Amino acid sequence: MGEDSMTAAAAHIPRPSHTGDQGAPAPSAQRAFRHVLGHFASGITVITAPGEGGGHSPAGFTCQSFSALSLDPPMVAFLVGRTSATWPRIARAGVFCVNILAAGQSQLCRAFARSGADKFAGVGWDASRGTGSPVLRGALAWIDCVIDAVHTGGDHFIVTGRVQQLSAAPQGAPLLFYRGAVGGFRA
């Protein structure tokens, strides 16, 4: 793609504004945004938190918007939709665990992506020693955190966490999300 066509394409991207809400983008712009960003492969995680009080089941949801944030201090970040029914439970807990899913855990990915069901039914997990958040059995790695800050970013919250503990399996491959599909990695 030449420079002129890149400039023409860039002209259709809304410019950031700090003067307030400029209205929602047209559905065709949202589809184009999803299509283009779908070309970025990402790992899949399940964000978990302990249940509230005695007897309540833990909270969790599938999340592909996860990233390392800082080495000093060790911090991570994830994004969650502002309309998420699970997020308020995690926010109240004040802690979370990022479970990085392994290639064979696509069914677990789908289970935690559902709304309104007991996502932990039949799922093996252990409470982390640090925060008590669920560490899912078979996860490729896990990162146990305390919520540091929550920022608003469009229709999502940007959650940062300070790492308390972490561990990784000695071997394995990640579960990936690419162009609307879930699968493994092959070099």
Secondary structure, DSSP 8 states (H G I E B T S, - for coil): --HHHHHHHHTTS----SSS------HHHHHHHHHHHTTS-EE-EEEEE--SSTT---EEEEE--EEEEEETTEEEEEEEETT-SSHHHHHHHTEEEEEE-BTT-HHHHHHHH-SSS-TTTT--EEE-TTT--EEETT-SEEEEEEEEEEEEETTEEEEEEEEEEEEE-SS--B-EEETTEEE----
